[in-house]
Amino acid sequence: MMNKLFYLIVILLVAMPISGIAQEKESQEKGIPELLKSYNRRTVPYVTVQTLKMEYDDYIILDTRKKEEYKVSHLPNAIWVGEKYNPENFPEINKEDKVVVYCSVGIRSESFGEDLQKNGFEKVYNLYGSIFSWKDAGYQIVDAENKPTEKVHVFGKTWAKYLKTGEKVY
């Protein structure tokens, strides 16, 4: 009986740290989907990067990041609008047009999209995974001179782990 108890304790002591390592690795692998589930309310419908790529010309694309992030890189033809919706500084856009908002991963853009909805925009979509997922899918991004680039502003070190491709800029 004592031998069985000893072996059971040894097995538990060995298995617990291994289990913790597996759980940590699993949480790191969850990535953007889990991040969006925990931060977003899904008040703005998502559009996938694949759908946007196929229907690119059907949308007006709004970059809702800081100006310095936009200057490093952005989606082609995206209009920089900043992080906060301000009707006075907002470009002339028909409220019936299909609009996609994006940021780094899709959290800040959801808030911007909510403001658009409150102001009468009827077809607002949040780019799922935003510029990180766009870049990770292999789609082109451009710099301030509209030239293709590999650089992506990652907002901060905490968020950098969610970008799997490209050159990270802080």
C-alpha positions as CSV (number, residue, x, y, z in Angstrom):
1,M,0.0,0.0,0.0
2,M,2.8,2.4,0.9
3,N,4.6,1.6,-2.4
4,K,1.5,2.4,-4.4
5,L,1.0,5.7,-2.6
6,F,4.6,6.7,-3.1
7,Y,4.4,5.9,-6.9
8,L,1.1,7.9,-7.1
9,I,2.8,10.9,-5.4
10,V,5.8,10.7,-7.7
11,I,3.6,10.5,-10.8
12,L,1.6,13.5,-9.7
13,L,4.7,15.5,-9.0
14,V,6.1,14.7,-12.5
15,A,2.8,15.2,-14.3
16,M,1.7,18.5,-12.8
17,P,4.6,20.6,-14.2
18,I,4.2,18.9,-17.6
19,S,0.5,19.6,-17.6
20,G,1.2,23.3,-16.8
21,I,3.7,23.6,-19.7
22,A,1.1,22.0,-22.0
23,Q,-1.6,24.4,-20.8
24,E,0.7,27.5,-21.3
25,K,1.7,26.3,-24.8
26,E,-2.0,25.7,-25.6
27,S,-3.0,29.2,-24.5
28,Q,-0.2,30.8,-26.6
29,E,-1.4,28.8,-29.7
30,K,-5.0,30.0,-29.4
31,G,-3.9,33.3,-30.7
32,I,-6.3,35.9,-32.2
33,P,-9.5,33.9,-32.0
34,E,-9.3,33.6,-28.3
35,L,-8.1,37.2,-27.9
36,L,-11.1,38.5,-29.8
37,K,-13.5,36.2,-27.9
38,S,-12.2,37.7,-24.6
39,Y,-12.1,41.4,-25.7
40,N,-14.8,41.9,-28.3
41,R,-18.6,41.9,-27.9
42,R,-19.3,41.1,-31.5
43,T,-21.4,44.1,-32.0
44,V,-19.9,44.8,-35.4
45,P,-20.1,41.8,-37.7
46,Y,-16.8,40.3,-38.8
47,V,-15.6,39.9,-42.3
48,T,-12.7,37.5,-42.9
49,V,-9.5,38.5,-44.7
50,Q,-10.3,36.0,-47.4
51,T,-13.7,37.5,-48.1
52,L,-12.3,41.0,-48.1
53,K,-9.6,40.0,-50.5
54,M,-12.1,38.5,-52.9
55,E,-14.5,41.5,-52.7
56,Y,-11.9,44.2,-52.0
57,D,-13.4,46.8,-54.4
58,D,-16.8,46.4,-52.9
59,Y,-15.7,48.0,-49.6
60,I,-14.4,51.3,-48.2
61,I,-11.5,50.3,-45.9
62,L,-10.8,52.4,-42.8
63,D,-7.7,52.2,-40.8
64,T,-8.5,52.9,-37.1
65,R,-5.0,52.8,-35.7
66,K,-2.6,55.6,-34.7
67,K,-1.1,57.6,-37.5
68,E,2.4,56.2,-36.8
69,E,1.1,52.7,-37.2
70,Y,-0.6,53.6,-40.5
71,K,2.6,55.2,-41.8
72,V,4.5,52.0,-41.3
73,S,2.0,50.0,-43.2
74,H,-1.6,49.6,-44.1
75,L,-4.0,47.8,-46.4
76,P,-3.9,49.1,-50.0
77,N,-6.2,52.1,-50.5
78,A,-7.1,52.2,-46.8
79,I,-8.2,55.6,-45.5
80,W,-6.7,56.6,-42.1
81,V,-9.3,57.8,-39.7
82,G,-7.6,57.4,-36.4
83,E,-8.7,55.6,-33.2
84,K,-11.7,57.9,-32.3
85,Y,-14.6,58.6,-34.5
86,N,-15.0,62.3,-35.1
87,P,-17.8,63.3,-37.7
88,E,-16.0,66.6,-38.3
89,N,-12.8,64.9,-39.5
90,F,-14.5,62.0,-41.2
91,P,-14.3,61.5,-45.0
92,E,-17.3,61.8,-47.1
93,I,-18.7,58.3,-47.2
94,N,-22.2,57.3,-48.2
95,K,-23.8,55.7,-45.1
96,E,-25.2,52.8,-47.3
97,D,-21.7,51.9,-48.6
98,K,-20.0,48.7,-47.3
99,V,-17.3,49.8,-44.8
100,V,-14.6,47.7,-43.3
101,V,-12.7,48.9,-40.2
102,Y,-9.5,47.4,-39.0
103,C,-6.6,48.0,-36.5
104,S,-3.9,45.6,-35.4
105,V,-6.0,42.6,-34.3
106,G,-9.6,43.8,-34.4
107,I,-10.3,45.2,-30.9
108,R,-9.9,49.0,-31.4
109,S,-11.7,48.7,-34.7
110,E,-14.8,47.2,-33.1
111,S,-15.2,50.3,-31.0
112,F,-14.8,52.5,-34.1
113,G,-17.3,50.4,-35.9
114,E,-19.8,50.8,-33.1
115,D,-19.5,54.5,-33.4
116,L,-20.2,54.3,-37.1
117,Q,-23.3,52.2,-36.5
118,K,-24.5,54.8,-33.9
119,N,-24.1,57.4,-36.6
120,G,-26.2,55.7,-39.2
121,F,-23.8,53.6,-41.1
122,E,-25.7,50.5,-42.1
123,K,-23.0,48.1,-43.5
124,V,-20.1,48.2,-41.1
125,Y,-17.8,45.2,-40.8
126,N,-14.8,44.5,-38.6
127,L,-11.9,42.8,-40.3
128,Y,-11.3,39.6,-38.3
129,G,-7.8,39.6,-37.0
130,S,-7.2,43.0,-38.8
131,I,-3.9,43.8,-40.3
132,F,-2.1,41.0,-38.5
133,S,-4.3,38.3,-40.0
134,W,-4.2,40.1,-43.4
135,K,-0.4,40.0,-43.4
136,D,-0.3,36.4,-42.0
137,A,-2.6,35.3,-44.8
138,G,0.1,36.5,-47.3
139,Y,-1.8,39.5,-48.6
140,Q,0.0,42.7,-49.5
141,I,0.4,45.7,-47.3
142,V,1.9,49.1,-48.3
143,D,3.9,51.8,-46.6
144,A,3.4,55.6,-46.5
145,E,4.5,55.8,-50.2
146,N,2.1,53.0,-51.2
147,K,5.0,50.7,-51.9
148,P,4.7,47.0,-50.8
149,T,6.4,46.4,-47.4
150,E,7.0,43.6,-44.9
151,K,6.9,46.0,-41.9
152,V,3.9,45.9,-39.6
153,H,3.6,48.2,-36.5
154,V,2.7,45.8,-33.7
155,F,1.4,48.5,-31.3
156,G,3.4,47.0,-28.4
157,K,5.4,44.0,-27.2
158,T,2.2,42.4,-25.7
159,W,0.6,42.3,-29.1
160,A,3.6,41.4,-31.2
161,K,3.2,37.6,-30.5
162,Y,0.0,37.7,-32.6
163,L,1.8,38.6,-35.8
164,K,3.4,35.5,-37.3
165,T,4.9,37.0,-40.5
166,G,6.5,40.2,-41.6
167,E,8.9,42.5,-39.9
168,K,7.7,43.8,-36.5
169,V,8.0,47.5,-35.8
170,Y,7.5,49.1,-32.4
